[in-house]
Amino acid sequence: MARMRERIFAGFGAGLFLISACAITAYAVWQTSSADNSTKTATQTTQNKCDISAPVTDTATTAPAVYQPGGPVAVLKTTDLTVGSGQAAKNGDCLVMKYQGNLASSGTMFDENYDKPQALQFTLGAGEVIKGWDQGLVGMKVGGVRRLEIPAALGYGDTAQGSIPANSDLVFTVTLERIKKG
């Protein structure tokens, strides 16, 4: 009788071992499958992002007229100098831009890429550019030219940036060359 009891307990233990082993194997397979799916999702997301490390080469574009200072900038102001006819920019889009930046106080140009073949590209709304750009370019259409008058708080704030003094209001004239597909 004792021998029979030992065999039953041994069989019961072996059965539990097999069930546990199967459950652990199934869990491991499920985890691997989930990891593969999350990796694919991360890869797909990366492919849809704007690759700002890859240069976009366009032909040089005619620079806008020199900006004439109009005084301090209290709030973000956008003015379409030329309304584009293409797709409208929205947050998450990869924009390819030409630009000219001027100090609002003096009209002094501090940067531009109109006469260069290298265009600027960035993801709109992702914080890759100053807030004045992220806010002021939404709705701009491909082929359009827009003037952005940006208060210092939406530019570089109280931090000097190269030839831009701290607390500077900025004016950018920008051309949306295209919206790049990921």
C-alpha positions as protocol buffer text, in pm:
chain_id: "A"
residue {
  index: 1
  type: MET
  ca { x: 0 y: 0 z: 0 }
}
residue {
  index: 2
  type: ALA
  ca { x: 284 y: 240 z: 82 }
}
residue {
  index: 3
  type: ARG
  ca { x: 445 y: 158 z: -251 }
}
residue {
  index: 4
  type: MET
  ca { x: 120 y: 240 z: -432 }
}
residue {
  index: 5
  type: ARG
  ca { x: 98 y: 573 z: -253 }
}
residue {
  index: 6
  type: GLU
  ca { x: 459 y: 658 z: -356 }
}
residue {
  index: 7
  type: ARG
  ca { x: 380 y: 577 z: -719 }
}
residue {
  index: 8
  type: ILE
  ca { x: 67 y: 797 z: -714 }
}
residue {
  index: 9
  type: PHE
  ca { x: 261 y: 1088 z: -560 }
}
residue {
  index: 10
  type: ALA
  ca { x: 546 y: 1035 z: -808 }
}
residue {
  index: 11
  type: GLY
  ca { x: 298 y: 1033 z: -1099 }
}
residue {
  index: 12
  type: PHE
  ca { x: 124 y: 1340 z: -958 }
}
residue {
  index: 13
  type: GLY
  ca { x: 461 y: 1520 z: -923 }
}
residue {
  index: 14
  type: ALA
  ca { x: 566 y: 1425 z: -1277 }
}
residue {
  index: 15
  type: GLY
  ca { x: 233 y: 1555 z: -1409 }
}
residue {
  index: 16
  type: LEU
  ca { x: 276 y: 1886 z: -1227 }
}
residue {
  index: 17
  type: PHE
  ca { x: 629 y: 1913 z: -1363 }
}
residue {
  index: 18
  type: LEU
  ca { x: 505 y: 1861 z: -1723 }
}
residue {
  index: 19
  type: ILE
  ca { x: 223 y: 2111 z: -1684 }
}
residue {
  index: 20
  type: SER
  ca { x: 462 y: 2371 z: -1535 }
}
residue {
  index: 21
  type: ALA
  ca { x: 716 y: 2313 z: -1811 }
}
residue {
  index: 22
  type: CYS
  ca { x: 447 y: 2356 z: -2079 }
}
residue {
  index: 23
  type: ALA
  ca { x: 317 y: 2674 z: -1913 }
}
residue {
  index: 24
  type: ILE
  ca { x: 666 y: 2823 z: -1888 }
}
residue {
  index: 25
  type: THR
  ca { x: 740 y: 2736 z: -2252 }
}
residue {
  index: 26
  type: ALA
  ca { x: 410 y: 2887 z: -2368 }
}
residue {
  index: 27
  type: TYR
  ca { x: 482 y: 3205 z: -2166 }
}
residue {
  index: 28
  type: ALA
  ca { x: 833 y: 3234 z: -2314 }
}
residue {
  index: 29
  type: VAL
  ca { x: 697 y: 3194 z: -2669 }
}
residue {
  index: 30
  type: TRP
  ca { x: 430 y: 3456 z: -2600 }
}
residue {
  index: 31
  type: GLN
  ca { x: 687 y: 3703 z: -2459 }
}
residue {
  index: 32
  type: THR
  ca { x: 914 y: 3656 z: -2760 }
}
residue {
  index: 33
  type: SER
  ca { x: 622 y: 3715 z: -2994 }
}
residue {
  index: 34
  type: SER
  ca { x: 525 y: 4033 z: -2806 }
}
residue {
  index: 35
  type: ALA
  ca { x: 885 y: 4159 z: -2813 }
}
residue {
  index: 36
  type: ASP
  ca { x: 900 y: 4102 z: -3191 }
}
residue {
  index: 37
  type: ASN
  ca { x: 578 y: 4299 z: -3240 }
}
residue {
  index: 38
  type: SER
  ca { x: 698 y: 4588 z: -3024 }
}
residue {
  index: 39
  type: THR
  ca { x: 1028 y: 4591 z: -3213 }
}
residue {
  index: 40
  type: LYS
  ca { x: 843 y: 4609 z: -3544 }
}
residue {
  index: 41
  type: THR
  ca { x: 626 y: 4892 z: -3414 }
}
residue {
  index: 42
  type: ALA
  ca { x: 931 y: 5086 z: -3294 }
}
residue {
  index: 43
  type: THR
  ca { x: 1104 y: 5030 z: -3629 }
}
residue {
  index: 44
  type: GLN
  ca { x: 797 y: 5143 z: -3821 }
}
residue {
  index: 45
  type: THR
  ca { x: 771 y: 5454 z: -3603 }
}
residue {
  index: 46
  type: THR
  ca { x: 1138 y: 5534 z: -3662 }
}
residue {
  index: 47
  type: GLN
  ca { x: 1096 y: 5496 z: -4037 }
}
residue {
  index: 48
  type: ASN
  ca { x: 806 y: 5743 z: -4033 }
}
residue {
  index: 49
  type: LYS
  ca { x: 1003 y: 6008 z: -3844 }
}
residue {
  index: 50
  type: CYS
  ca { x: 1185 y: 6289 z: -4015 }
}
residue {
  index: 51
  type: ASP
  ca { x: 1547 y: 6181 z: -4057 }
}
residue {
  index: 52
  type: ILE
  ca { x: 1714 y: 6511 z: -3973 }
}
residue {
  index: 53
  type: SER
  ca { x: 2058 y: 6355 z: -4003 }
}
residue {
  index: 54
  type: ALA
  ca { x: 2013 y: 6285 z: -4374 }
}
residue {
  index: 55
  type: PRO
  ca { x: 2079 y: 6600 z: -4580 }
}
residue {
  index: 56
  type: VAL
  ca { x: 1814 y: 6717 z: -4821 }
}
residue {
  index: 57
  type: THR
  ca { x: 1970 y: 6881 z: -5121 }
}
residue {
  index: 58
  type: ASP
  ca { x: 1760 y: 7118 z: -5329 }
}
residue {
  index: 59
  type: THR
  ca { x: 1857 y: 7389 z: -5566 }
}
residue {
  index: 60
  type: ALA
  ca { x: 1913 y: 7734 z: -5420 }
}
residue {
  index: 61
  type: THR
  ca { x: 1593 y: 7935 z: -5386 }
}
residue {
  index: 62
  type: THR
  ca { x: 1557 y: 8310 z: -5432 }
}
residue {
  index: 63
  type: ALA
  ca { x: 1593 y: 8486 z: -5098 }
}
residue {
  index: 64
  type: PRO
  ca { x: 1307 y: 8702 z: -4974 }
}
residue {
  index: 65
  type: ALA
  ca { x: 1321 y: 9079 z: -4958 }
}
residue {
  index: 66
  type: VAL
  ca { x: 1524 y: 9217 z: -4669 }
}
residue {
  index: 67
  type: TYR
  ca { x: 1311 y: 9245 z: -4356 }
}
residue {
  index: 68
  type: GLN
  ca { x: 1245 y: 9597 z: -4233 }
}
residue {
  index: 69
  type: PRO
  ca { x: 1214 y: 9616 z: -3853 }
}
residue {
  index: 70
  type: GLY
  ca { x: 870 y: 9694 z: -3717 }
}
residue {
  index: 71
  type: GLY
  ca { x: 939 y: 9715 z: -3343 }
}
residue {
  index: 72
  type: PRO
  ca { x: 896 y: 9471 z: -3055 }
}
residue {
  index: 73
  type: VAL
  ca { x: 698 y: 9152 z: -3107 }
}
residue {
  index: 74
  type: ALA
  ca { x: 440 y: 9087 z: -2834 }
}
residue {
  index: 75
  type: VAL
  ca { x: 274 y: 8772 z: -2973 }
}
residue {
  index: 76
  type: LEU
  ca { x: 345 y: 8522 z: -3250 }
}
residue {
  index: 77
  type: LYS
  ca { x: 228 y: 8668 z: -3580 }
}
residue {
  index: 78
  type: THR
  ca { x: 214 y: 8475 z: -3907 }
}
residue {
  index: 79
  type: THR
  ca { x: 172 y: 8640 z: -4246 }
}
residue {
  index: 80
  type: ASP
  ca { x: 145 y: 8441 z: -4568 }
}
residue {
  index: 81
  type: LEU
  ca { x: 346 y: 8630 z: -4831 }
}
residue {
  index: 82
  type: THR
  ca { x: 266 y: 8360 z: -5087 }
}
residue {
  index: 83
  type: VAL
  ca { x: -3 y: 8102 z: -5019 }
}
residue {
  index: 84
  type: GLY
  ca { x: 110 y: 7760 z: -5132 }
}
residue {
  index: 85
  type: SER
  ca { x: -106 y: 7524 z: -5331 }
}
residue {
  index: 86
  type: GLY
  ca { x: 18 y: 7196 z: -5196 }
}
residue {
  index: 87
  type: GLN
  ca { x: -47 y: 6990 z: -4885 }
}
residue {
  index: 88
  type: ALA
  ca { x: -94 y: 7178 z: -4554 }
}
residue {
  index: 89
  type: ALA
  ca { x: 161 y: 7111 z: -4279 }
}
residue {
  index: 90
  type: LYS
  ca { x: 42 y: 6943 z: -3960 }
}
residue {
  index: 91
  type: ASN
  ca { x: 212 y: 6825 z: -3643 }
}
residue {
  index: 92
  type: GLY
  ca { x: 414 y: 6510 z: -3706 }
}
residue {
  index: 93
  type: ASP
  ca { x: 497 y: 6599 z: -4068 }
}
residue {
  index: 94
  type: CYS
  ca { x: 859 y: 6611 z: -4183 }
}
residue {
  index: 95
  type: LEU
  ca { x: 904 y: 6958 z: -4333 }
}
residue {
  index: 96
  type: VAL
  ca { x: 1177 y: 7061 z: -4575 }
}
residue {
  index: 97
  type: MET
  ca { x: 1232 y: 7436 z: -4542 }
}
residue {
  index: 98
  type: LYS
  ca { x: 1429 y: 7730 z: -4669 }
}
residue {
  index: 99
  type: TYR
  ca { x: 1453 y: 8022 z: -4426 }
}
residue {
  index: 100
  type: GLN
  ca { x: 1600 y: 8362 z: -4348 }
}
residue {
  index: 101
  type: GLY
  ca { x: 1623 y: 8482 z: -3987 }
}
residue {
  index: 102
  type: ASN
  ca { x: 1642 y: 8846 z: -3883 }
}
residue {
  index: 103
  type: LEU
  ca { x: 1648 y: 9029 z: -3551 }
}
residue {
  index: 104
  type: ALA
  ca { x: 1317 y: 9213 z: -3515 }
}
residue {
  index: 105
  type: SER
  ca { x: 1486 y: 9510 z: -3345 }
}
residue {
  index: 106
  type: SER
  ca { x: 1737 y: 9595 z: -3619 }
}
residue {
  index: 107
  type: GLY
  ca { x: 1655 y: 9377 z: -3919 }
}
residue {
  index: 108
  type: THR
  ca { x: 2003 y: 9225 z: -3901 }
}
residue {
  index: 109
  type: MET
  ca { x: 2010 y: 8887 z: -4073 }
}
residue {
  index: 110
  type: PHE
  ca { x: 2166 y: 8620 z: -3849 }
}
residue {
  index: 111
  type: ASP
  ca { x: 2112 y: 8307 z: -4058 }
}
residue {
  index: 112
  type: GLU
  ca { x: 1968 y: 8185 z: -4388 }
}
residue {
  index: 113
  type: ASN
  ca { x: 1982 y: 7889 z: -4623 }
}
residue {
  index: 114
  type: TYR
  ca { x: 1815 y: 8030 z: -4936 }
}
residue {
  index: 115
  type: ASP
  ca { x: 2141 y: 8051 z: -5130 }
}
residue {
  index: 116
  type: LYS
  ca { x: 2259 y: 7708 z: -5016 }
}
residue {
  index: 117
  type: PRO
  ca { x: 2164 y: 7374 z: -5167 }
}
residue {
  index: 118
  type: GLN
  ca { x: 2115 y: 7233 z: -4815 }
}
residue {
  index: 119
  type: ALA
  ca { x: 1755 y: 7261 z: -4689 }
}
residue {
  index: 120
  type: LEU
  ca { x: 1649 y: 7233 z: -4326 }
}
residue {
  index: 121
  type: GLN
  ca { x: 1431 y: 6937 z: -4236 }
}
residue {
  index: 122
  type: PHE
  ca { x: 1257 y: 6865 z: -3907 }
}
residue {
  index: 123
  type: THR
  ca { x: 944 y: 6710 z: -3761 }
}
residue {
  index: 124
  type: LEU
  ca { x: 680 y: 6975 z: -3696 }
}
residue {
  index: 125
  type: GLY
  ca { x: 557 y: 6981 z: -3337 }
}
residue {
  index: 126
  type: ALA
  ca { x: 835 y: 6756 z: -3203 }
}
residue {
  index: 127
  type: GLY
  ca { x: 1038 y: 7032 z: -3034 }
}
residue {
  index: 128
  type: GLU
  ca { x: 1325 y: 7005 z: -3284 }
}
residue {
  index: 129
  type: VAL
  ca { x: 1298 y: 7378 z: -3365 }
}
residue {
  index: 130
  type: ILE
  ca { x: 1199 y: 7683 z: -3162 }
}
residue {
  index: 131
  type: LYS
  ca { x: 840 y: 7702 z: -3037 }
}
residue {
  index: 132
  type: GLY
  ca { x: 761 y: 7990 z: -3274 }
}
residue {
  index: 133
  type: TRP
  ca { x: 827 y: 7758 z: -3568 }
}
residue {
  index: 134
  type: ASP
  ca { x: 639 y: 7462 z: -3420 }
}
residue {
  index: 135
  type: GLN
  ca { x: 335 y: 7686 z: -3363 }
}
residue {
  index: 136
  type: GLY
  ca { x: 365 y: 7920 z: -3662 }
}
residue {
  index: 137
  type: LEU
  ca { x: 408 y: 7666 z: -3942 }
}
residue {
  index: 138
  type: VAL
  ca { x: 96 y: 7457 z: -3878 }
}
residue {
  index: 139
  type: GLY
  ca { x: -138 y: 7494 z: -4176 }
}
residue {
  index: 140
  type: MET
  ca { x: 128 y: 7635 z: -4411 }
}
residue {
  index: 141
  type: LYS
  ca { x: 97 y: 7485 z: -4759 }
}
residue {
  index: 142
  type: VAL
  ca { x: 375 y: 7341 z: -4973 }
}
residue {
  index: 143
  type: GLY
  ca { x: 513 y: 7612 z: -5201 }
}
residue {
  index: 144
  type: GLY
  ca { x: 410 y: 7888 z: -4963 }
}
residue {
  index: 145
  type: VAL
  ca { x: 621 y: 8167 z: -4818 }
}
residue {
  index: 146
  type: ARG
  ca { x: 538 y: 8281 z: -4465 }
}
residue {
  index: 147
  type: ARG
  ca { x: 674 y: 8548 z: -4235 }
}
residue {
  index: 148
  type: LEU
  ca { x: 691 y: 8450 z: -3868 }
}
residue {
  index: 149
  type: GLU
  ca { x: 726 y: 8732 z: -3615 }
}
residue {
  index: 150
  type: ILE
  ca { x: 832 y: 8553 z: -3298 }
}
residue {
  index: 151
  type: PRO
  ca { x: 853 y: 8699 z: -2945 }
}
residue {
  index: 152
  type: ALA
  ca { x: 1166 y: 8606 z: -2750 }
}
residue {
  index: 153
  type: ALA
  ca { x: 969 y: 8366 z: -2527 }
}
residue {
  index: 154
  type: LEU
  ca { x: 890 y: 8150 z: -2833 }
}
residue {
  index: 155
  type: GLY
  ca { x: 1243 y: 8187 z: -2970 }
}
residue {
  index: 156
  type: TYR
  ca { x: 1558 y: 8146 z: -2761 }
}
residue {
  index: 157
  type: GLY
  ca { x: 1428 y: 8333 z: -2454 }
}
residue {
  index: 158
  type: ASP
  ca { x: 1691 y: 8471 z: -2220 }
}
residue {
  index: 159
  type: THR
  ca { x: 1969 y: 8261 z: -2376 }
}
residue {
  index: 160
  type: ALA
  ca { x: 2202 y: 8415 z: -2634 }
}
residue {
  index: 161
  type: GLN
  ca { x: 2242 y: 8191 z: -2939 }
}
residue {
  index: 162
  type: GLY
  ca { x: 2546 y: 8269 z: -3155 }
}
residue {
  index: 163
  type: SER
  ca { x: 2489 y: 8615 z: -3301 }
}
residue {
  index: 164
  type: ILE
  ca { x: 2138 y: 8633 z: -3153 }
}
residue {
  index: 165
  type: PRO
  ca { x: 2140 y: 8830 z: -2825 }
}
residue {
  index: 166
  type: ALA
  ca { x: 1938 y: 8707 z: -2527 }
}
residue {
  index: 167
  type: ASN
  ca { x: 1572 y: 8819 z: -2518 }
}
residue {
  index: 168
  type: SER
  ca { x: 1562 y: 8887 z: -2892 }
}
residue {
  index: 169
  type: ASP
  ca { x: 1240 y: 8895 z: -3088 }
}
residue {
  index: 170
  type: LEU
  ca { x: 1294 y: 8719 z: -3420 }
}
residue {
  index: 171
  type: VAL
  ca { x: 1152 y: 8739 z: -3770 }
}
residue {
  index: 172
  type: PHE
  ca { x: 1181 y: 8446 z: -4009 }
}
residue {
  index: 173
  type: THR
  ca { x: 1079 y: 8436 z: -4370 }
}
residue {
  index: 174
  type: VAL
  ca { x: 1031 y: 8069 z: -4456 }
}
residue {
  index: 175
  type: THR
  ca { x: 945 y: 7870 z: -4766 }
}
residue {
  index: 176
  type: LEU
  ca { x: 792 y: 7525 z: -4733 }
}
residue {
  index: 177
  type: GLU
  ca { x: 970 y: 7334 z: -5009 }
}
residue {
  index: 178
  type: ARG
  ca { x: 797 y: 7003 z: -4946 }
}
residue {
  index: 179
  type: ILE
  ca { x: 660 y: 6763 z: -4691 }
}
residue {
  index: 180
  type: LYS
  ca { x: 883 y: 6459 z: -4693 }
}
residue {
  index: 181
  type: LYS
  ca { x: 728 y: 6116 z: -4664 }
}
residue {
  index: 182
  type: GLY
  ca { x: 881 y: 5881 z: -4403 }
}
